[in-house]
Amino acid sequence: MTSAMTQRILIVDDDHLNHEVLEGILGFAGYEAIHCYRGKDIWEHVKDNIPALILLDMRMPDGDGITLCKALKSNEKTKNIPVIIITGQARDKSQREQALDAGAVDFIERTMDVDALLEHVEKHL
């Protein structure tokens, strides 16, 4: 496992339980997890302190992960942040292609085990 002590990961998900689970996993692995519950709030979080990586929910009440990923990748300040889009639904090949085309570095299922999730995170840091 890589040294994660100073690496901040932003979790963008509207579900509080998902935040708690991801924050627990990432915290146990030594990452600092920060979170926001709406896609539009991401800009406040990246304004002053760029995270090392963003875990972005595919579906939120105020938009979808693909659209938000495109916006992040078109912004000069955020274009180099790796974005992993997470889906709670069965993985759809067309959604995966759309996510990668939008600039995401990965597209994963929320139901994967802890070790697999951390492998994906570490791969892109």
Backbone torsions as a table, in degrees:
resi	resn	phi	psi	omega
1	MET	NA	138.6	179.4
2	THR	-75.8	160.0	176.5
3	SER	-71.0	123.7	-174.4
4	ALA	-117.7	9.7	-169.9
5	MET	-54.6	-39.2	-176.2
6	THR	-106.7	3.0	-176.3
7	GLN	-85.6	124.3	179.8
8	ARG	-98.2	134.5	177.6
9	ILE	-120.4	126.4	178.3
10	LEU	-92.7	124.2	176.7
11	ILE	-101.4	122.9	178.7
12	VAL	-116.1	105.3	-175.3
13	ASP	-159.1	139.1	-178.3
14	ASP	-83.8	-7.0	-177.2
15	ASP	-98.3	118.4	-177.4
16	HIS	-62.6	-37.2	179.3
17	LEU	-65.0	-41.1	176.9
18	ASN	-59.3	-41.1	177.4
19	HIS	-59.5	-47.9	-177.5
20	GLU	-61.6	-43.5	-179.5
21	VAL	-64.3	-50.9	-179.3
22	LEU	-63.8	-41.2	179.1
23	GLU	-62.4	-39.5	177.6
24	GLY	-64.2	-45.2	179.6
25	ILE	-62.9	-49.2	-177.3
26	LEU	-66.9	-40.6	178.5
27	GLY	-62.3	-41.8	178.3
28	PHE	-61.4	-33.7	-179.7
29	ALA	-83.4	-2.7	175.9
30	GLY	98.4	6.5	178.0
31	TYR	-89.3	155.2	172.1
32	GLU	-96.6	114.6	-179.5
33	ALA	-97.3	129.8	172.3
34	ILE	-121.3	160.6	-175.9
35	HIS	-149.3	158.0	169.4
36	CYS	-140.7	154.6	-171.5
37	TYR	-102.5	-8.3	179.0
38	ARG	-133.5	143.8	-179.7
39	GLY	-57.5	-38.0	-177.3
40	LYS	-68.2	-19.8	-179.9
41	ASP	-78.9	-11.3	-178.0
42	ILE	-58.8	-34.4	-176.6
43	TRP	-64.7	-33.2	177.1
44	GLU	-68.0	-36.2	-178.4
45	HIS	-73.5	-29.5	-177.4
46	VAL	-97.0	-4.7	-176.9
47	LYS	-59.1	-49.0	-174.0
48	ASP	-110.9	-17.8	-174.7
49	ASN	-144.8	97.6	-176.4
50	ILE	-70.1	125.8	177.0
51	PRO	-74.9	161.0	178.1
52	ALA	-73.8	-26.3	-176.2
53	LEU	-160.3	153.6	175.9
54	ILE	-122.5	127.9	169.8
55	LEU	-99.1	116.9	-169.0
56	LEU	-120.7	121.5	178.1
57	ASP	-65.5	141.1	-179.5
58	MET	-68.1	-38.5	-176.1
59	ARG	-126.4	125.9	176.8
60	MET	-137.9	159.2	-178.4
61	PRO	-60.1	-30.2	-176.3
62	ASP	-102.8	19.1	176.3
63	GLY	148.8	-178.6	-179.3
64	ASP	-115.7	158.8	-177.1
65	GLY	-61.3	-34.7	-177.8
66	ILE	-66.5	-45.9	178.9
67	THR	-63.1	-43.2	179.8
68	LEU	-66.8	-38.5	177.7
69	CYS	-62.0	-43.1	177.3
70	LYS	-58.8	-42.1	179.5
71	ALA	-64.5	-41.4	178.3
72	LEU	-62.9	-41.5	-176.9
73	LYS	-75.3	-18.8	178.4
74	SER	-92.7	-4.2	180.0
75	ASN	-96.1	128.8	-176.8
76	GLU	-56.4	-38.9	-175.7
77	LYS	-74.7	-28.2	-173.1
78	THR	-113.3	-1.4	-172.0
79	LYS	-63.3	-24.2	-177.0
80	ASN	-96.8	2.5	177.7
81	ILE	-77.9	123.7	175.5
82	PRO	-64.6	135.2	179.6
83	VAL	-119.8	125.1	172.9
84	ILE	-109.1	120.4	177.4
85	ILE	-90.2	132.1	-178.7
86	ILE	-112.1	135.6	177.6
87	THR	-121.1	143.8	176.6
88	GLY	-94.0	-5.3	-178.9
89	GLN	-100.2	166.6	176.2
90	ALA	-55.4	136.7	-176.4
91	ARG	-62.8	130.6	-178.5
92	ASP	-112.6	126.1	-176.0
93	LYS	-59.4	-39.1	-179.4
94	SER	-68.3	-36.7	176.7
95	GLN	-65.1	-40.2	178.2
96	ARG	-60.7	-45.8	179.1
97	GLU	-62.3	-41.8	178.4
98	GLN	-63.3	-41.2	-179.8
99	ALA	-63.9	-45.7	-180.0
100	LEU	-67.9	-37.8	176.6
101	ASP	-64.4	-30.1	179.6
102	ALA	-76.5	-11.1	178.2
103	GLY	113.9	-1.1	177.3
104	ALA	-65.7	146.0	177.6
105	VAL	-87.6	-15.1	-179.1
106	ASP	-161.2	160.3	178.9
107	PHE	-140.5	111.4	-172.5
108	ILE	-128.4	161.4	176.8
109	GLU	-88.2	140.3	179.2
110	ARG	-63.0	-26.3	-173.7
111	THR	-82.4	1.3	-179.5
112	MET	-67.2	159.2	-177.9
113	ASP	-73.3	166.3	-174.5
114	VAL	-58.7	-47.0	-178.3
115	ASP	-61.5	-41.5	179.3
116	ALA	-65.1	-41.6	177.8
117	LEU	-59.7	-47.7	-179.2
118	LEU	-65.1	-34.0	175.8
119	GLU	-61.3	-43.2	179.1
120	HIS	-64.5	-42.9	179.3
121	VAL	-62.3	-51.7	-177.1
122	GLU	-64.0	-33.4	179.5
123	LYS	-59.3	-33.1	-173.6
124	HIS	-104.2	5.7	176.2
125	LEU	-96.7	NA	NA
